[in-house]
Amino acid sequence: MAAMGGIRGLFEAVLPGLVFLVTYTLTIDPSADASSDPIRTLLPALIAPLVLGLVFVALRAATKQTMTPAIGGLVGTGISVALALFSGRASDFFLIGLYTNAGYGAALLVSVLVGWPLVGLAVGFLMGDGIAWRENPSKRRVLTILTLCWTGLFLLRLAVQLPLYLADNVELLATMKLLMGLPLYAPLLVVSWLMVRSVYRKAETAS
């Protein structure tokens, strides 16, 4: 929960996408002709998550909590809104997410192929282990498996969401982004933590 910013962090991660989906569904006119202004049509759905992001920042400022998660979310939402406004396509609101999934998935996969799994590097830093985990077969195996699991998560998102983006199926794309967001991220984060804790405890017991 701490890694995800607590309960507030969960709301800040989920609500902007949900608000976009609901607002878009309620305001879009499927019978509108091609001559209508696409940007004007999209404005309510794009403004709503942006306003929500500003509210999150204001609430954190008012309660004197760390503002980094809210500001990061607001910046990401702002860029997504700008892309959609520039192109006039609602599906471009999700373009950054597609690039992010592709980039993370590729980086993680390459790191495994070259023998330096990124999850291992992150865990080694967090556990004060440096790169010593590479000399322990159990740690190296578990951290490699976890890196592959995270690779699978990002590539699965891309495999499902990219065809929906190309088909300009905004409602289903937004829905799948929500369903493949925290509902997949949170359990994998918990499993990763449990596996790391287990393998490090076994290593400490063996030594």
ChimeraX attribute file (.defattr): number of C-alpha atoms within 10 A of each C-alpha:
attribute: neighborCount
match mode: 1-to-1
recipient: residues
	/A:1	12
	/A:2	7
	/A:3	8
	/A:4	17
	/A:5	15
	/A:6	11
	/A:7	10
	/A:8	14
	/A:9	17
	/A:10	14
	/A:11	13
	/A:12	21
	/A:13	19
	/A:14	15
	/A:15	15
	/A:16	21
	/A:17	21
	/A:18	16
	/A:19	18
	/A:20	23
	/A:21	21
	/A:22	15
	/A:23	19
	/A:24	22
	/A:25	14
	/A:26	11
	/A:27	13
	/A:28	15
	/A:29	10
	/A:30	7
	/A:31	6
	/A:32	11
	/A:33	9
	/A:34	7
	/A:35	6
	/A:36	9
	/A:37	11
	/A:38	18
	/A:39	16
	/A:40	10
	/A:41	17
	/A:42	21
	/A:43	19
	/A:44	16
	/A:45	23
	/A:46	26
	/A:47	17
	/A:48	17
	/A:49	23
	/A:50	23
	/A:51	15
	/A:52	17
	/A:53	25
	/A:54	15
	/A:55	14
	/A:56	22
	/A:57	22
	/A:58	15
	/A:59	14
	/A:60	17
	/A:61	13
	/A:62	9
	/A:63	9
	/A:64	9
	/A:65	10
	/A:66	12
	/A:67	16
	/A:68	11
	/A:69	18
	/A:70	24
	/A:71	17
	/A:72	13
	/A:73	21
	/A:74	23
	/A:75	15
	/A:76	16
	/A:77	24
	/A:78	19
	/A:79	16
	/A:80	22
	/A:81	22
	/A:82	15
	/A:83	19
	/A:84	22
	/A:85	19
	/A:86	11
	/A:87	13
	/A:88	18
	/A:89	15
	/A:90	27
	/A:91	21
	/A:92	21
	/A:93	26
	/A:94	22
	/A:95	16
	/A:96	15
	/A:97	19
	/A:98	19
	/A:99	13
	/A:100	13
	/A:101	20
	/A:102	19
	/A:103	14
	/A:104	16
	/A:105	23
	/A:106	14
	/A:107	15
	/A:108	22
	/A:109	22
	/A:110	15
	/A:111	19
	/A:112	19
	/A:113	11
	/A:114	8
	/A:115	11
	/A:116	19
	/A:117	24
	/A:118	21
	/A:119	21
	/A:120	28
	/A:121	19
	/A:122	15
	/A:123	17
	/A:124	18
	/A:125	12
	/A:126	10
	/A:127	12
	/A:128	10
	/A:129	15
	/A:130	14
	/A:131	16
	/A:132	13
	/A:133	19
	/A:134	19
	/A:135	9
	/A:136	11
	/A:137	10
	/A:138	15
	/A:139	22
	/A:140	20
	/A:141	16
	/A:142	18
	/A:143	28
	/A:144	22
	/A:145	17
	/A:146	23
	/A:147	23
	/A:148	19
	/A:149	16
	/A:150	21
	/A:151	21
	/A:152	15
	/A:153	20
	/A:154	23
	/A:155	20
	/A:156	16
	/A:157	21
	/A:158	21
	/A:159	14
	/A:160	14
	/A:161	24
	/A:162	19
	/A:163	12
	/A:164	18
	/A:165	21
	/A:166	11
	/A:167	11
	/A:168	15
	/A:169	14
	/A:170	21
	/A:171	17
	/A:172	14
	/A:173	22
	/A:174	23
	/A:175	16
	/A:176	15
	/A:177	21
	/A:178	19
	/A:179	14
	/A:180	17
	/A:181	16
	/A:182	16
	/A:183	10
	/A:184	13
	/A:185	15
	/A:186	15
	/A:187	11
	/A:188	16
	/A:189	17
	/A:190	12
	/A:191	12
	/A:192	20
	/A:193	13
	/A:194	11
	/A:195	16
	/A:196	18
	/A:197	13
	/A:198	14
	/A:199	17
	/A:200	16
	/A:201	12
	/A:202	12
	/A:203	14
	/A:204	9
	/A:205	8
	/A:206	7
	/A:207	6
